[in-house]
């Protein structure tokens, strides 16, 4: 019982991060964003609108009939509002999710399913350790897939006005999956509507679901080959570049222009080496694609070079803490050692982070919601203020910065 509870807890950290971080992409410059779907208000009018949209999308009576059985689930809303997982540091988050048992199981699965992992890499270019990392973090290799009624979850989140533009298309896609007999109407999964061993949202299931075992159907809940091939296809669609690196731990031998340590600021190895960045076994290798310096806990904590394939981890999940953990987990499954912790400066509590965000917002920075979460907006604003104040601009929020503001 205790082991099951622990597995469930760690799996939920992953699914919480995924659902909370996935946001609709902004409209390209010069284009108008799609209008926000109707939400809240009169339930009957909203429901009729969903039925009309579903029929216009080609859903038949088979799928529509299931919609009439759906209901609002308050537990889903409670889970949607509770995003404490994002307040963990990279060290705490990764230690919680990457246990020795999970590493061992991942390595065993890479051997057990070597044939399908090889096929996935040959077809889509994604290495087995990368796929296995997501598999392990999302559902503990299929063991914990969630027990929320998927239809009720997506109906709830589509009716709720926080993010209907994300969830209403997923609800329509789920009805199509019912229509096609691909997914059972009683299916369960994560609270945000993800299904199966890789926690795939219905739209991805519908558009990218891949029959990996050749039985003529796509079963992402029970078939490991289907789940592996579908994940590989999704990662390729997100931009994975075959044969290219994603993350490499490094050591920092001296101070450098810390403001250069930004995920989007990529430079060749030769530039980083000139600033004293070294590999774990000595000098960096020859230039292998431009890399950015990733300091998830500031200049005194763990340090990595991240490559363009790292962006795929961020596309899978917008949380930098989750993306860095997944990418690091993949390196461990590929044979890398545990990261060196260093001696990072003490970070901020949730209340302190909210206070910092409030001060940054008062200085004109776009903070979005003041939520105590150390996200991309906060990270960029922290770097800018560190530069302004003459502090090392490593984008790591500290009590010193809070006091100076």
Kinemage of the C-alpha trace (Angstrom):
@kinemage 1
@onewidth
@group {chain A} dominant
@subgroup {mainchain}
@vectorlist {calphas} color= white
{ca unk a 1} P 0.000 0.000 0.000
{ca unk a 2} L 2.761 2.453 0.912
{ca unk a 3} L 4.683 1.726 -2.297
{ca unk a 4} L 1.564 2.230 -4.417
{ca unk a 5} L 0.841 5.531 -2.712
{ca unk a 6} L 4.393 6.718 -3.330
{ca unk a 7} L 4.231 5.786 -7.008
{ca unk a 8} L 0.913 7.573 -7.352
{ca unk a 9} L 2.249 10.710 -5.703
{ca unk a 10} L 5.332 10.927 -7.877
{ca unk a 11} L 3.345 10.213 -11.033
{ca unk a 12} L 0.876 12.941 -10.202
{ca unk a 13} L 3.714 15.451 -9.950
{ca unk a 14} L 4.487 14.725 -13.588
{ca unk a 15} L 0.914 14.858 -14.853
{ca unk a 16} L 0.238 18.020 -12.850
{ca unk a 17} L 3.220 19.707 -14.410
{ca unk a 18} L 2.196 18.634 -17.888
{ca unk a 19} L -1.371 19.861 -17.689
{ca unk a 20} L -0.519 23.104 -15.959
{ca unk a 21} L 2.259 24.011 -18.320
{ca unk a 22} L 0.605 23.283 -21.637
{ca unk a 23} L -0.741 26.564 -22.940
{ca unk a 24} L -2.135 27.484 -26.342
{ca unk a 25} L 0.499 29.035 -28.593
{ca unk a 26} L 0.042 32.746 -29.260
{ca unk a 27} L -1.138 33.767 -32.703
{ca unk a 28} L 1.669 34.698 -35.125
{ca unk a 29} L 2.416 38.383 -35.512
{ca unk a 30} L -0.167 39.991 -37.752
{ca unk a 31} L -2.784 37.306 -37.109
{ca unk a 32} L -5.728 37.479 -34.748
{ca unk a 33} L -5.928 34.871 -32.001
{ca unk a 34} L -8.916 32.543 -32.155
{ca unk a 35} L -11.800 33.756 -29.985
{ca unk a 36} L -12.034 32.181 -26.545
{ca unk a 37} L -14.728 29.470 -26.528
{ca unk a 38} L -17.898 30.082 -24.561
{ca unk a 39} L -17.587 28.941 -20.969
{ca unk a 40} L -19.380 29.120 -17.645
{ca unk a 41} L -22.812 30.687 -17.383
{ca unk a 42} L -25.889 28.717 -18.390
{ca unk a 43} L -24.897 25.051 -18.520
{ca unk a 44} L -27.646 24.052 -20.938
{ca unk a 45} L -26.733 26.745 -23.455
{ca unk a 46} L -23.050 25.839 -23.167
{ca unk a 47} L -23.803 22.149 -23.628
{ca unk a 48} L -25.897 22.816 -26.738
{ca unk a 49} L -22.983 24.769 -28.180
{ca unk a 50} L -20.607 21.856 -27.609
{ca unk a 51} L -23.044 19.466 -29.292
{ca unk a 52} L -23.304 21.746 -32.337
{ca unk a 53} L -19.533 22.069 -32.554
{ca unk a 54} L -19.060 18.322 -32.195
{ca unk a 55} L -21.555 17.560 -34.966
{ca unk a 56} L -19.920 20.151 -37.215
{ca unk a 57} L -16.609 18.393 -36.574
{ca unk a 58} L -18.077 15.111 -37.751
{ca unk a 59} L -18.937 13.444 -34.455
{ca unk a 60} L -21.891 11.089 -34.897
{ca unk a 61} L -24.665 10.091 -32.510
{ca unk a 62} L -22.400 7.436 -30.992
{ca unk a 63} L -20.016 10.026 -29.613
{ca unk a 64} L -22.702 12.611 -28.848
{ca unk a 65} L -24.661 10.088 -26.774
{ca unk a 66} L -21.680 9.699 -24.445
{ca unk a 67} L -21.505 13.452 -23.921
{ca unk a 68} L -24.992 13.376 -22.403
{ca unk a 69} L -23.668 11.077 -19.690
{ca unk a 70} L -20.905 13.462 -18.613
{ca unk a 71} L -20.932 15.562 -15.468
{ca unk a 72} L -18.881 18.250 -13.753
{ca unk a 73} L -16.195 16.907 -11.421
{ca unk a 74} L -15.249 19.333 -8.640
{ca unk a 75} L -12.177 17.241 -7.824
{ca unk a 76} L -10.793 18.128 -11.248
{ca unk a 77} L -11.183 21.841 -10.538
{ca unk a 78} L -9.512 21.435 -7.157
{ca unk a 79} L -6.553 19.697 -8.780
{ca unk a 80} L -6.363 22.368 -11.490
{ca unk a 81} L -6.070 25.094 -8.864
{ca unk a 82} L -3.401 23.290 -6.832
{ca unk a 83} L -0.070 23.723 -8.613
{ca unk a 84} L 2.343 23.462 -5.696
{ca unk a 85} L 4.635 21.228 -7.727
{ca unk a 86} L 5.994 24.281 -9.532
{ca unk a 87} L 7.395 25.716 -6.310
{ca unk a 88} L 10.006 22.972 -6.068
{ca unk a 89} L 13.583 23.636 -7.148
{ca unk a 90} L 15.186 21.520 -9.846
{ca unk a 91} L 17.115 19.596 -7.196
{ca unk a 92} L 14.015 18.819 -5.125
{ca unk a 93} L 11.832 18.045 -8.136
{ca unk a 94} L 14.374 15.767 -9.804
{ca unk a 95} L 15.183 13.903 -6.601
{ca unk a 96} L 11.509 13.322 -5.963
{ca unk a 97} L 10.846 11.968 -9.440
{ca unk a 98} L 14.083 10.195 -10.309
{ca unk a 99} L 14.537 7.495 -7.707
{ca unk a 100} L 17.032 4.659 -7.976
{ca unk a 101} L 14.103 2.280 -8.443
{ca unk a 102} L 12.778 4.327 -11.359
{ca unk a 103} L 16.214 4.486 -12.941
{ca unk a 104} L 16.646 0.725 -12.571
{ca unk a 105} L 13.209 0.026 -14.046
{ca unk a 106} L 13.899 2.387 -16.948
{ca unk a 107} L 17.151 0.658 -17.808
{ca unk a 108} L 15.452 -2.729 -17.601
{ca unk a 109} L 12.685 -1.552 -19.927
{ca unk a 110} L 15.210 -0.260 -22.446
{ca unk a 111} L 16.560 -3.809 -22.634
{ca unk a 112} L 13.179 -5.559 -22.440
{ca unk a 113} L 11.680 -3.459 -25.253
{ca unk a 114} L 14.907 -2.906 -27.170
{ca unk a 115} L 13.302 -3.915 -30.467
{ca unk a 116} L 10.511 -1.331 -30.327
{ca unk a 117} L 12.861 1.401 -29.064
{ca unk a 118} L 15.184 0.638 -31.975
{ca unk a 119} L 12.251 0.847 -34.388
{ca unk a 120} L 11.153 4.165 -32.867
{ca unk a 121} L 14.618 5.655 -33.302
{ca unk a 122} L 14.938 4.370 -36.861
{ca unk a 123} L 11.499 5.737 -37.772
{ca unk a 124} L 11.401 9.038 -35.895
{ca unk a 125} L 15.011 9.667 -34.841
{ca unk a 126} L 14.285 9.794 -31.091
{ca unk a 127} L 16.624 7.746 -28.846
{ca unk a 128} L 15.175 5.181 -26.467
{ca unk a 129} L 16.375 6.905 -23.260
{ca unk a 130} L 14.466 10.077 -24.198
{ca unk a 131} L 11.206 8.173 -24.740
{ca unk a 132} L 11.771 6.083 -21.622
{ca unk a 133} L 12.334 9.228 -19.538
{ca unk a 134} L 8.895 10.590 -20.411
{ca unk a 135} L 7.371 7.134 -19.920
{ca unk a 136} L 8.866 6.900 -16.441
{ca unk a 137} L 7.954 10.406 -15.329
{ca unk a 138} L 4.432 10.418 -16.729
{ca unk a 139} L 3.126 7.063 -15.458
{ca unk a 140} L 5.979 5.121 -13.865
{ca unk a 141} L 6.193 3.034 -17.046
{ca unk a 142} L 2.447 2.543 -17.308
{ca unk a 143} L 1.854 1.552 -13.682
{ca unk a 144} L -0.024 4.712 -12.651
{ca unk a 145} L -2.179 6.127 -15.460
{ca unk a 146} L -4.722 8.040 -13.373
{ca unk a 147} L -8.250 7.217 -12.235
{ca unk a 148} L -10.161 10.334 -13.267
{ca unk a 149} L -13.039 9.836 -15.688
{ca unk a 150} L -11.561 11.391 -18.825
{ca unk a 151} L -14.849 12.588 -20.283
{ca unk a 152} L -15.933 14.226 -17.035
{ca unk a 153} L -12.498 15.820 -16.629
{ca unk a 154} L -12.508 17.404 -20.080
{ca unk a 155} L -16.112 18.509 -19.819
{ca unk a 156} L -15.296 20.175 -16.485
{ca unk a 157} L -12.215 21.963 -17.783
{ca unk a 158} L -13.987 23.018 -20.984
{ca unk a 159} L -16.884 24.552 -19.049
{ca unk a 160} L -14.533 26.243 -16.582
{ca unk a 161} L -13.389 29.660 -17.797
{ca unk a 162} L -9.708 29.412 -16.876
{ca unk a 163} L -8.496 27.631 -20.041
{ca unk a 164} L -11.408 26.568 -22.253
{ca unk a 165} L -9.386 27.318 -25.390
{ca unk a 166} L -7.054 24.458 -24.427
{ca unk a 167} L -9.576 21.897 -23.250
{ca unk a 168} L -12.603 22.302 -25.530
{ca unk a 169} L -10.727 21.016 -28.616
{ca unk a 170} L -9.587 18.089 -26.481
{ca unk a 171} L -13.190 17.333 -25.544
{ca unk a 172} L -14.237 17.276 -29.218
{ca unk a 173} L -11.259 15.041 -30.049
{ca unk a 174} L -12.228 12.651 -27.254
{ca unk a 175} L -15.736 12.347 -28.690
{ca unk a 176} L -14.188 11.482 -32.059
{ca unk a 177} L -12.129 8.759 -30.393
{ca unk a 178} L -15.331 7.374 -28.879
{ca unk a 179} L -16.975 7.591 -32.283
{ca unk a 180} L -14.203 5.608 -33.923
{ca unk a 181} L -14.123 3.006 -31.194
{ca unk a 182} L -10.467 3.785 -30.499
{ca unk a 183} L -11.078 4.708 -26.860
{ca unk a 184} L -13.678 3.250 -24.523
{ca unk a 185} L -16.153 5.840 -23.239
{ca unk a 186} L -15.418 4.770 -19.673
{ca unk a 187} L -11.704 5.396 -20.017
{ca unk a 188} L -9.824 6.981 -17.149
{ca unk a 189} L -6.604 8.951 -16.955
{ca unk a 190} L -5.050 12.068 -15.447
{ca unk a 191} L -7.208 14.862 -14.068
{ca unk a 192} L -6.490 17.078 -17.102
{ca unk a 193} L -7.630 14.539 -19.691
{ca unk a 194} L -4.365 12.816 -20.582
{ca unk a 195} L -4.712 9.160 -21.484
{ca unk a 196} L -2.424 6.154 -21.466
{ca unk a 197} L 1.143 5.264 -20.621
{ca unk a 198} L 2.557 8.486 -22.056
{ca unk a 199} L -0.326 10.688 -20.824
{ca unk a 200} L -1.366 11.826 -24.288
{ca unk a 201} L -4.136 14.370 -24.732
{ca unk a 202} L -7.017 13.260 -26.989
{ca unk a 203} L -6.073 15.492 -29.917
{ca unk a 204} L -2.590 13.975 -30.036
{ca unk a 205} L -4.081 10.512 -29.612
{ca unk a 206} L -6.368 11.198 -32.567
{ca unk a 207} L -3.773 12.778 -34.855
{ca unk a 208} L -0.540 11.025 -33.841
{ca unk a 209} L -1.591 7.717 -32.320
{ca unk a 210} L 0.583 5.020 -33.916
{ca unk a 211} L 0.050 1.274 -34.123
{ca unk a 212} L 3.373 -0.029 -32.897
{ca unk a 213} L 2.494 -3.691 -32.420
{ca unk a 214} L 0.751 -4.147 -35.784
{ca unk a 215} L -2.580 -5.348 -34.417
{ca unk a 216} L -4.553 -2.805 -36.432
{ca unk a 217} L -5.501 -0.533 -33.528
{ca unk a 218} L -3.889 2.097 -31.320
{ca unk a 219} L -4.103 1.245 -27.627
{ca unk a 220} L -2.056 3.715 -25.612
{ca unk a 221} L -3.198 2.332 -22.279
{ca unk a 222} L -2.169 -1.311 -22.681
{ca unk a 223} L 0.268 -1.592 -25.591
{ca unk a 224} L 3.859 -0.577 -24.875
{ca unk a 225} L 4.802 -0.585 -28.596
{ca unk a 226} L 1.866 1.699 -29.404
{ca unk a 227} L 2.788 4.061 -26.558
{ca unk a 228} L 6.494 4.162 -27.488
{ca unk a 229} L 5.913 4.755 -31.198
{ca unk a 230} L 3.293 7.427 -30.507
{ca unk a 231} L 5.594 9.280 -28.115
{ca unk a 232} L 8.442 9.139 -30.642
{ca unk a 233} L 6.169 10.525 -33.343
{ca unk a 234} L 5.022 13.338 -31.070
{ca unk a 235} L 8.597 14.249 -30.185
{ca unk a 236} L 9.589 14.302 -33.842
{ca unk a 237} L 6.629 16.570 -34.599
{ca unk a 238} L 7.778 18.877 -31.798
{ca unk a 239} L 11.093 19.300 -33.610
{ca unk a 240} L 13.421 16.527 -32.491
{ca unk a 241} L 16.617 16.437 -34.586
{ca unk a 242} L 17.965 12.945 -35.157
{ca unk a 243} L 21.451 12.242 -33.894
{ca unk a 244} L 21.763 15.544 -32.026
{ca unk a 245} L 22.431 16.007 -28.278
{ca unk a 246} L 19.977 17.500 -25.816
{ca unk a 247} L 21.704 18.084 -22.454
{ca unk a 248} L 25.244 17.792 -21.076
{ca unk a 249} L 26.384 18.478 -17.541
{ca unk a 250} L 29.369 20.845 -17.284
{ca unk a 251} L 31.579 22.499 -14.677
{ca unk a 252} L 32.146 26.234 -14.289
{ca unk a 253} L 35.766 27.020 -13.438
{ca unk a 254} L 35.487 30.788 -13.006
{ca unk a 255} L 33.118 33.720 -13.237
{ca unk a 256} L 31.715 34.482 -16.648
{ca unk a 257} L 29.220 37.004 -18.060
{ca unk a 258} L 26.273 35.384 -16.268
{ca unk a 259} L 23.728 37.256 -18.354
{ca unk a 260} L 24.813 35.038 -21.255
{ca unk a 261} L 23.356 32.017 -19.454
{ca unk a 262} L 19.959 32.032 -21.128
{ca unk a 263} L 18.149 29.094 -22.727
{ca unk a 264} L 17.700 30.952 -25.999
{ca unk a 265} L 21.288 32.265 -26.144
{ca unk a 266} L 23.193 29.539 -27.977
{ca unk a 267} L 26.873 29.686 -28.797
{ca unk a 268} L 29.551 27.191 -29.897
{ca unk a 269} L 31.592 25.164 -27.430
{ca unk a 270} L 34.617 27.293 -28.205
{ca unk a 271} L 32.910 30.397 -26.788
{ca unk a 272} L 31.828 28.649 -23.596
{ca unk a 273} L 35.261 27.070 -23.213
{ca unk a 274} L 36.869 30.530 -23.456
{ca unk a 275} L 34.735 31.526 -20.447
{ca unk a 276} L 35.898 28.543 -18.412
{ca unk a 277} L 33.121 26.040 -19.044
{ca unk a 278} L 34.425 22.465 -18.982
{ca unk a 279} L 32.995 18.997 -19.449
{ca unk a 280} L 32.918 16.563 -16.543
{ca unk a 281} L 35.977 14.784 -17.949
{ca unk a 282} L 37.947 17.818 -19.023
{ca unk a 283} L 37.749 20.315 -21.902
{ca unk a 284} L 34.566 20.488 -23.946
{ca unk a 285} L 34.561 18.460 -27.116
{ca unk a 286} L 34.575 19.998 -30.585
{ca unk a 287} L 31.643 22.213 -31.503
{ca unk a 288} L 28.590 19.965 -31.735
{ca unk a 289} L 25.869 22.447 -32.518
{ca unk a 290} L 25.371 25.680 -30.616
{ca unk a 291} L 24.598 25.268 -26.932
{ca unk a 292} L 23.162 27.457 -24.188
{ca unk a 293} L 24.261 27.473 -20.558
{ca unk a 294} L 21.460 26.269 -18.296
{ca unk a 295} L 21.742 27.151 -14.598
{ca unk a 296} L 18.535 25.837 -13.005
{ca unk a 297} L 19.632 26.963 -9.512
{ca unk a 298} L 21.954 29.823 -10.305
{ca unk a 299} L 25.671 30.077 -10.906
{ca unk a 300} L 26.592 28.128 -7.740
{ca unk a 301} L 24.343 25.142 -8.470
{ca unk a 302} L 24.206 22.428 -11.149
{ca unk a 303} L 25.230 23.536 -14.652
{ca unk a 304} L 24.339 22.112 -18.056
{ca unk a 305} L 24.799 22.915 -21.705
{ca unk a 306} L 21.455 22.524 -23.450
{ca unk a 307} L 21.111 22.020 -27.201
{ca unk a 308} L 18.275 22.569 -29.657
{ca unk a 309} L 16.718 19.216 -28.827
{ca unk a 310} L 16.244 20.500 -25.282
{ca unk a 311} L 13.576 22.785 -26.716
{ca unk a 312} L 11.531 19.669 -27.468
{ca unk a 313} L 11.404 18.876 -23.751
{ca unk a 314} L 10.134 22.420 -23.158
{ca unk a 315} L 7.523 22.005 -25.892
{ca unk a 316} L 6.324 18.780 -24.268
{ca unk a 317} L 6.004 20.684 -20.987
{ca unk a 318} L 6.468 24.431 -20.590
{ca unk a 319} L 7.714 24.080 -17.010
{ca unk a 320} L 11.494 24.529 -17.094
{ca unk a 321} L 11.807 22.477 -13.906
{ca unk a 322} L 9.940 19.565 -15.498
{ca unk a 323} L 11.722 19.905 -18.853
{ca unk a 324} L 15.159 20.014 -17.226
{ca unk a 325} L 14.295 17.033 -15.033
{ca unk a 326} L 13.052 15.000 -18.012
{ca unk a 327} L 16.125 15.847 -20.090
{ca unk a 328} L 18.446 15.044 -17.185
{ca unk a 329} L 16.590 11.758 -16.556
{ca unk a 330} L 17.140 10.848 -20.207
{ca unk a 331} L 20.889 11.447 -19.817
{ca unk a 332} L 20.931 9.174 -16.756
{ca unk a 333} L 19.154 6.429 -18.683
{ca unk a 334} L 21.744 6.928 -21.428
{ca unk a 335} L 24.575 6.378 -18.924
{ca unk a 336} L 25.437 9.800 -17.485
{ca unk a 337} L 26.247 10.131 -13.753
{ca unk a 338} L 24.144 11.976 -11.187
{ca unk a 339} L 24.544 15.758 -11.379
{ca unk a 340} L 26.908 17.662 -9.099
{ca unk a 341} L 24.863 19.762 -6.702
{ca unk a 342} L 27.429 22.465 -6.043
{ca unk a 343} L 26.528 24.948 -3.334
{ca unk a 344} L 23.578 26.994 -4.643
{ca unk a 345} L 22.367 30.043 -2.787
{ca unk a 346} L 19.170 29.576 -0.820
{ca unk a 347} L 16.119 30.201 -2.982
{ca unk a 348} L 12.859 31.862 -2.045
{ca unk a 349} L 9.810 30.472 -0.304
{ca unk a 350} L 6.470 30.654 -2.103
{ca unk a 351} L 5.482 33.774 -0.157
{ca unk a 352} L 8.829 35.399 -0.866
{ca unk a 353} L 8.493 34.556 -4.553
{ca unk a 354} L 5.056 36.203 -4.612
{ca unk a 355} L 6.548 39.275 -2.962
{ca unk a 356} L 9.310 39.318 -5.577
{ca unk a 357} L 6.814 38.982 -8.426
{ca unk a 358} L 4.763 41.826 -6.960
{ca unk a 359} L 7.826 44.067 -6.859
{ca unk a 360} L 8.809 43.097 -10.396
{ca unk a 361} L 5.289 43.801 -11.644
{ca unk a 362} L 5.434 47.221 -9.976
{ca unk a 363} L 8.583 47.914 -12.003
{ca unk a 364} L 6.658 47.219 -15.215
{ca unk a 365} L 7.495 43.565 -15.875
{ca unk a 366} L 4.791 41.267 -17.184
{ca unk a 367} L 4.387 38.708 -14.422
{ca unk a 368} L 1.078 37.238 -15.497
{ca unk a 369} L -0.494 35.815 -12.359
{ca unk a 370} L 1.280 36.468 -9.053
{ca unk a 371} L 1.479 32.794 -8.091
{ca unk a 372} L 4.839 32.206 -6.442
{ca unk a 373} L 5.931 29.997 -9.340
{ca unk a 374} L 9.435 30.531 -10.735
{ca unk a 375} L 8.491 30.481 -14.412
{ca unk a 376} L 9.992 31.963 -17.554
{ca unk a 377} L 8.577 35.461 -17.061
{ca unk a 378} L 9.951 35.651 -13.530
{ca unk a 379} L 13.312 34.231 -14.577
{ca unk a 380} L 13.763 36.819 -17.354
{ca unk a 381} L 12.712 39.692 -15.105
{ca unk a 382} L 15.094 38.553 -12.365
{ca unk a 383} L 17.999 38.531 -14.831
{ca unk a 384} L 17.165 42.052 -15.999
{ca unk a 385} L 16.974 43.399 -12.443
{ca unk a 386} L 20.203 41.691 -11.441
{ca unk a 387} L 21.910 43.453 -14.345
{ca unk a 388} L 20.399 46.788 -13.367
{ca unk a 389} L 21.538 46.384 -9.766
{ca unk a 390} L 25.050 45.257 -10.675
{ca unk a 391} L 24.519 41.726 -9.345
{ca unk a 392} L 25.653 38.507 -11.068
{ca unk a 393} L 22.838 38.063 -13.594
{ca unk a 394} L 22.320 34.298 -13.302
{ca unk a 395} L 18.500 34.623 -13.107
{ca unk a 396} L 18.356 32.881 -9.716
{ca unk a 397} L 16.066 34.750 -7.263
{ca unk a 398} L 17.579 35.225 -3.816
{ca unk a 399} L 16.711 37.005 -0.577
{ca unk a 400} L 19.427 39.539 -1.402
{ca unk a 401} L 17.675 40.455 -4.650
{ca unk a 402} L 14.296 40.637 -2.918
{ca unk a 403} L 15.716 43.012 -0.287
{ca unk a 404} L 17.445 45.193 -2.878
{ca unk a 405} L 14.174 45.620 -4.760
